[in-house]
Amino acid sequence: MPQIEGSIGPYENAGVPSAGTSEVQTLTIGGTPTGGTFTLAYDGQTTAAITWSATNNTLRDNVDTALEALTNIGTGGVTTAVGTMTA
């Protein structure tokens, strides 16, 4: 199972994947971050530093770009979507 590493809080399976989706995961960032970076790991590879953003779409795009840069995911190999994002 993929792992999310760092001090961003726990992750959990977000439920049943839709047709054509291998899995769905939820990323929970705890506390009240105001800046900095974090990394995610998937199947033995770790992303480059992902820059925190308080702007939901920017943070989503930063996560998506970092995951797609992993050779075991690649461009188009992941969809990063906003479910419920709160400040």
N, C-alpha and C positions, 0 to 999 in steps of 0.2 A: 504494500500500500504506500502511496506517496506520502512524503513527510513535509511539513512546513516547519522550518527551523528558525530560531531566533527568539527575541524577547517580545514578540508581537501577540502572544497569547495562544490559546489552543485552537486547533482546527477540528472540524467535525464533518462527517458525511452529511450533506444537505438533503438527502432523501433519494428517492428513486429517479434515475436518469430518464430523460425522455428518449424516444426512439432515435437510434443512431448515435447516442451519447454513451461513452464508456463509463463515465462516473461524474458525479457532481460533488464539489467540495465547497465549504464555506470557510472564509478567512475572517477571523475575529481579531481585531486589534484592540487591546485593552488599554486602559489608562486614558490620558489626554495628551497624545503626542502633539508637539508643535513643530517638529522638524526631524531631520535625521534620515537614516536609511535602514533597510532590513533586507534579508535574503530569504529565498524559498528554495527548498530542495525537492527534486523529483527523481526517483529511480537512480540514485547515486550521483546526480549532477546538481550543482548549486548555482543559482542565478548570480549575476553581478549584483552589486548593491542597487536596491530599488529605492528611489527617493520618495519620502513621504510627501503627500500633498493633502491639504484640507479640502481641496476641490475634488469632489467625488469622481468626475469624469477623468481628471488628470491622474488621480491615483489608479483608477481602473486601467487606463492606458499604460501607465508605468509598469504595472504588474503584468499586463498582457505582453508588452514588449520584452520584458525580462524573461518570461516563460518561453516565448517563441524563439528566443536566442539560444535556448538549450538545444543541443543537437538531437536529443532524444524526444523532443517535442516538435520543434521546427515551425516555420511560418504556416499559419493556418491550422496548426495541430492542437490549438486550445481556443476556447471562447471564454473570454473574461467578461462577465456581465454584472451589472449592478442589480442586486436584489433589494435589500433594505440597507441603506447607508444612512447613518446618522452622525452628526458632529460629535 
